[in-house]
């Protein structure tokens, strides 16, 4: 097997791996990035938009990261300045936090959620 064939086989194997999908009623998922477990755009009652992203953070020294980023005009704004960021050891806890954050944003309770869950 040549090097090119080995690379093609490896790439096709990687592309066929399915990532788990997190479905939240009333929220459209966004295309997942490489390390993502979940990514959604949540719209608050005041029409502010946020991207809630949950990803594997082992490369930055954290197990799983759940972050909320502001979105404006369909673009992420201030990606280096998330509204909030939580770290968890288990993927299941990260996904639960992800869902809770999306629901808090939808209900207009993000600030309350953040105060109660520091």
C-alpha positions in Angstrom: 0.0 0.0 0.0 1.4 3.4 -1.0 1.6 6.3 1.4 -1.2 8.1 -0.6 -3.5 5.0 -0.2 -2.8 4.8 3.5 -3.7 8.5 4.0 -6.8 8.2 1.9 -7.9 5.1 3.9 -7.2 6.9 7.2 -9.1 10.0 6.1 -12.1 8.1 4.9 -12.2 6.2 8.2 -12.1 9.5 10.1 -14.8 11.1 8.0 -17.1 8.2 8.6 -16.9 8.5 12.4 -20.2 10.0 13.6 -20.2 12.6 16.3 -23.0 12.5 18.8 -25.7 15.0 18.1 -27.4 17.1 20.8 -30.9 18.0 19.8 -32.7 20.8 21.6 -36.3 21.5 20.6 -36.7 24.9 18.9 -33.0 25.4 18.3 -31.1 24.8 15.1 -27.8 23.0 15.4 -24.7 24.5 13.8 -22.1 22.5 11.9 -19.8 21.0 14.4 -16.1 21.9 14.5 -13.4 19.3 14.9 -13.4 19.1 18.7 -17.1 19.9 19.3 -19.6 17.8 21.2 -22.4 20.3 20.5 -22.9 23.8 19.0 -26.1 25.8 18.7 -27.3 29.3 18.0 -29.6 30.4 20.8 -31.8 33.5 20.4 -32.9 35.4 23.4 -36.4 37.1 23.6 -34.7 40.5 23.0 -33.3 39.1 19.7 -29.7 38.8 20.9 -28.0 35.8 19.4 -25.4 33.6 21.1 -23.4 30.6 20.0 -23.2 27.9 22.7 -20.3 25.6 22.0 -19.3 22.5 23.9 -15.9 21.0 23.0 -13.1 18.8 24.1 -10.6 21.2 25.8 -7.8 18.8 26.7 -5.4 20.6 24.3 -5.8 23.7 26.5 -5.6 21.9 29.7 -9.3 21.4 30.4 -11.3 18.3 30.0 -14.6 19.7 28.5 -15.4 23.4 27.9 -18.9 24.9 27.5 -18.8 28.5 26.3 -21.3 31.1 25.2 -20.1 33.6 22.6 -22.1 36.7 21.4 -23.1 36.7 17.8 -23.9 39.7 15.7 -25.0 39.7 12.0 -24.5 36.0 11.8 -20.8 36.3 12.8 -19.2 35.5 16.1 -18.0 38.7 17.8 -15.3 38.8 20.4 -14.6 35.1 20.2 -11.7 35.6 22.6 -14.2 37.2 25.1 -16.9 34.6 25.8 -19.9 35.7 27.8 -19.2 32.7 30.1 -17.2 29.5 30.1 -17.6 26.4 32.2 -15.3 23.4 32.6 -16.3 19.9 33.4 -14.6 16.5 33.7 -17.4 14.5 32.1 -18.8 14.8 28.6 -22.3 14.1 29.9 -22.1 17.0 32.4 -20.9 19.3 29.7 -23.8 18.4 27.4 -26.3 18.9 30.3 -24.7 22.4 31.0 -24.9 23.1 27.2 -28.6 22.4 27.1 -29.3 24.4 30.3 -27.5 27.4 28.9 -29.4 27.3 25.6 -32.7 27.0 27.4 -31.7 29.9 29.8 -30.9 32.1 26.8 -34.2 31.2 25.1 -36.1 32.2 28.2 -34.1 35.4 28.6 -32.6 34.2 31.9 -28.9 34.0 31.0 -27.8 36.6 33.6 -29.9 34.8 36.3 -28.4 31.4 35.3 -24.9 32.8 35.5 -25.5 34.3 38.9 -26.9 31.1 40.2 -24.2 28.8 38.7 -20.8 30.5 39.3 
